[in-house]
Amino acid sequence: MIAVGRGFAEAERPVLAGFLWDAFEAKFRRVLRDREAAAAVLGSGLRPQGVLTARRDGVAVGVALLKDRTGLTPVRASLRSFVSAYGPVSGTLRAGLLGVLDEAIPPGVLAIDAVAVASAARGNGVGTLLLALAEKVARTRGHGTLMLEVVTDNTGARRLYERLGFSVVSTTRAGPVVRRAFGITGYHRMHKAV
């Protein structure tokens, strides 16, 4: 049985960071390069209040990251963690490049920053359960909209989100820094009323 809940156990921190790397490696590989260093930075920055965790028989199998403009933040990786993992010059540069992806969240919106499911658990409804809990969190925090972004070439994820009631509200072509650093040509912003 799969159960979903808010937060995570401290021992799950590296596991969840690994799920995020595995799910978004293509996007982050150019900037973060090394799985071990990236997992260390992501793991050290995870903040329980912005994290939803799915578990099967008590073992983590999925994660979703949530944020809003009222302070709910899933990851707050420090410059110190980047410098520790990559060195002073490279760490500072990598932290700055990741900052380019951070966008302001509109009022009344809960953003789903990421959903990542262990490869062995995919196709079992883990992502759907995480998104359902995100919807409940949005309502309890007084938000009327769930928002997420999906890269334009990730048609499988877009179809899943559409099946779950999300619709594309805009499509944005990525700027030159994002295209070069992350290999993203564009993304769809999707909303769901809650």
C-alpha angles and dihedrals in degrees: 000000000000120000126186128202145155122274129005142246115262090243089059094059097093092040093054091045088053091052089052092050092047092050097044103028093116089055098043103031095092093053105030096029102177122066094212095050092042092050090050092053095042093043095049091050100048112119115202097218091063097043130089116195129199118205133188112203089344095308120114113249103160146017138199125193120214133190140170138175093261094072105279102139127167099196131027104170111184125227085240090062091051092048091047092051100039109016129258102291099034093041093052092048093049092048090051093050092051089051088064089069095055113101132182114260115229119237115273093025131114110200122211100214097184143350118199128175128189110256092240091055099047117119093030099098096261093131091046091052092049091050091048090054090047088056091053091048090051091053094047090050091051097250121145097196138052114206133191138163126222126187112253095244094052095091094159093060091043091054091049092051092047090051088054093054103268120133132195111255097174143359119213129194110225118245122243096266093052093043093051100038099040105020091236116144095185146323141225119231109215130193135194124189112230 
